[in-house]
Amino acid sequence: MTDPVTEATSTPAPREGDVPRADGLIDHVRGALDAPVTLIEYGDFECPYCAAAQPVLDEVVAASAGGVRLIFRNFPLHEIHPYALTAALAAEAAAARGKFWPMHDLLFAHQTRLSDWDLAKYATKLGLDGATVIGDPAQPYGDKVEADFALGVAAGVAGTPTVFINDRLYEGRFDVAGLRRAVAQAGG
């Protein structure tokens, strides 16, 4: 038997899933799928600033008790980060097998090691066939990566990480307190 007081006051575990978008593709969501506040991050798996932002974004989502969801969109700056594009393709290939967020987290945790060999190893660690996230098998996911990038360009994204809160560009400090204030102002 569960304790109703403990059950009522505990923070719900973040949920994850995919939601369809207008272009027929999907967005990857961390947090409550129906949260009133949406953070959209345009990120690059090889960007050190994106890696530093990940725990901040995760904490804001986790502490929101279902009030905030995070959408990650690929914005690989392959001119600066030579492995960013292949990492994005690997993440999308993993997503097709239900493992986007675990792969996302592994890529940021090991962003200095993103060769094809490393990407295959991470996929294997997640219980996937490593060969399915690299090379030719990953190429069909290029449309999703390109579409994410195009959405970012259309929204004015110039670098990573770039975050929008309910479709408004977040221009504050990238820390938990700053994001929480902005989320509260957005209605969360």
C-alpha positions in Angstrom: 0.0 0.0 0.0 1.4 3.4 -0.9 1.5 6.4 1.4 -0.9 9.0 -0.1 1.0 11.9 1.4 4.3 10.8 0.1 2.8 9.9 -3.3 1.1 13.3 -3.6 4.2 15.3 -2.8 6.8 13.4 -4.8 8.0 14.9 -8.0 6.8 12.9 -11.0 9.6 11.3 -13.1 10.3 13.2 -16.3 8.6 11.5 -19.3 10.1 11.2 -22.7 8.6 10.7 -26.1 8.1 12.0 -29.6 5.6 14.5 -30.8 4.7 15.1 -34.5 5.3 18.5 -36.0 3.8 20.3 -39.0 6.5 19.2 -41.4 5.6 15.6 -40.9 8.7 14.8 -38.8 8.9 14.4 -35.1 10.4 16.3 -32.2 12.1 14.5 -29.3 10.6 15.6 -26.0 12.0 15.2 -22.5 9.5 16.0 -19.7 5.8 16.0 -19.7 4.5 15.8 -23.3 1.6 18.2 -22.4 3.6 20.7 -20.3 2.4 24.3 -20.6 6.0 25.6 -21.2 8.2 24.3 -24.0 11.9 24.8 -24.2 13.3 24.2 -27.7 17.1 23.8 -27.8 19.0 23.9 -31.0 22.2 22.0 -30.2 25.3 20.5 -31.5 26.6 17.3 -29.9 30.3 18.4 -30.3 29.7 21.9 -28.8 31.1 22.3 -25.3 28.5 25.0 -24.5 25.7 22.6 -25.3 27.3 19.9 -23.1 27.4 22.5 -20.2 23.8 23.5 -20.9 22.5 19.9 -20.7 22.4 19.5 -16.9 20.9 23.0 -16.5 18.1 22.2 -19.0 17.6 18.7 -17.4 17.3 20.3 -13.9 14.8 22.9 -15.0 12.6 20.2 -16.6 12.9 17.7 -13.7 12.2 20.4 -11.1 9.1 21.7 -12.9 6.8 18.8 -11.8 5.4 18.4 -15.3 5.3 22.1 -16.1 8.2 22.2 -18.6 9.2 20.1 -21.5 12.4 20.2 -23.5 12.6 19.6 -27.3 16.0 19.0 -28.7 16.6 19.9 -32.4 19.9 19.2 -34.2 22.0 22.2 -35.3 25.3 20.6 -36.1 27.9 23.2 -36.9 30.0 20.8 -39.0 32.4 23.6 -40.2 33.6 24.0 -36.6 32.8 20.6 -35.2 33.8 17.8 -37.6 31.9 15.0 -35.8 28.7 17.0 -35.1 26.8 15.8 -38.2 27.6 12.1 -37.8 26.7 12.4 -34.1 23.4 14.0 -35.0 22.7 11.2 -37.6 23.6 8.6 -34.9 21.2 10.2 -32.4 18.4 10.2 -35.0 19.2 6.6 -36.0 19.0 5.6 -32.3 15.7 7.6 -32.1 14.2 5.3 -34.7 14.9 2.5 -32.3 13.4 4.3 -29.3 16.8 5.4 -27.8 17.1 9.1 -28.7 17.5 10.5 -25.1 19.9 7.7 -23.9 22.0 8.3 -27.0 21.7 12.1 -26.6 23.1 11.8 -23.0 25.9 9.5 -24.0 27.0 11.8 -26.9 27.2 14.8 -24.5 28.9 12.8 -21.8 31.6 11.7 -24.3 31.6 14.5 -26.8 35.4 14.5 -27.3 35.0 10.9 -28.6 32.5 11.0 -31.5 34.2 8.9 -34.2 32.2 6.3 -36.0 33.8 3.6 -33.9 32.7 5.5 -30.7 29.2 6.1 -32.0 28.8 2.4 -32.8 30.1 1.5 -29.3 27.6 3.9 -27.7 24.8 2.3 -29.7 25.9 -1.2 -28.6 26.0 0.0 -25.0 22.3 0.9 -25.5 21.4 -2.5 -26.8 21.4 -1.5 -30.4 23.3 -2.9 -33.4 26.2 -0.4 -33.6 26.3 -0.6 -37.4 22.8 0.9 -37.7 23.9 4.3 -36.4 26.9 5.0 -38.6 27.7 5.1 -42.3 25.1 4.3 -45.0 22.5 3.0 -42.5 22.4 6.4 -40.7 22.0 8.4 -44.0 18.2 8.2 -44.1 18.1 10.3 -41.0 19.8 13.2 -42.7 16.4 14.6 -43.7 15.5 15.0 -40.0 18.8 16.6 -39.2 18.5 19.0 -42.2 14.9 19.9 -41.3 15.9 20.7 -37.7 18.7 22.8 -39.0 16.4 24.6 -41.5 14.0 25.4 -38.7 16.8 26.8 -36.6 18.0 29.0 -39.5 14.5 30.3 -40.1 14.2 31.1 -36.4 17.4 33.1 -36.5 19.7 30.6 -34.8 23.3 31.5 -35.3 25.1 29.4 -32.7 24.7 26.7 -30.1 23.1 26.3 -27.8 20.1 28.5 -28.7 17.0 28.1 -26.6 13.5 29.3 -27.1 10.9 29.4 -24.4 7.4 29.1 -25.8 8.8 30.3 -29.1 10.6 33.3 -27.7 14.4 33.5 -27.8 15.9 33.1 -24.4 18.7 35.7 -24.0 19.5 35.4 -20.3 22.3 33.6 -18.5 22.4 29.9 -19.1 22.0 28.9 -15.5 19.2 27.2 -13.5 18.0 30.4 -11.8 17.9 32.4 -15.0 16.0 29.7 -16.9 13.6 29.2 -14.0 12.8 32.9 -13.9 12.2 32.9 -17.7 10.0 29.8 -17.4 8.0 31.4 -14.6 7.4 34.5 -16.8 6.3 32.2 -19.7 3.6 30.7 -17.5 5.3 27.7 -16.0 
